Amino acid sequence: MARPTTSAPSQRMLSVGEKVRHALTEFFQRGEILDPLLEKAMVSVSEVRMSPDLKIATAFVTVLGQDDTEPFVAALNKNARFIRGRVSPALKQMKYMPEFRFRTDTSFDNFARIDALLKSPEVQRDLDHGDDDGAADAMPAHGTNGEKN
């Protein structure tokens, strides 16, 4: 019987991804990387997605205080083998040490865009208009239940 293919990550992929994220975070906190661009950078790992065979770890990173993270991501990818060697003791329970790939985390940009849309005047106008109609329909006026005053 063939196993159905889904795009959702398995529980094992999620669990291993979280362990790799913790190991990478600890590595970046120790400041062991010798790249001049990365020495002073505060790198934050927001998510690690594992490939189905657990041999590739794609880490989504942000560099705190930097608008353009591409040079930092390029430096991380250049030093991926060094990082892999330094992180491997923390992941020694894994059968295979994953290859690291670093990508810019754009989820915060998406959150900011959605937040800006929700705060736009057009949406606020619709929300305010919706509150007025809903309040009038929800509560009956006094004396409308057939009671005599």
Secondary structure, DSSP 8 states (H G I E B T S, - for coil): ------SS--HHHHHHHHHHHHHHHHHHHHT----HHHHS--EEEEEEEE-TTS-EEEEEEEETT-S--HHHHHHHHHTHHHHHHHHGGGGTTSSS--EEEEEE--HHHHHHHHHHHHTSHHHHHHHHHHHHHHHHHHS--TT-SS---
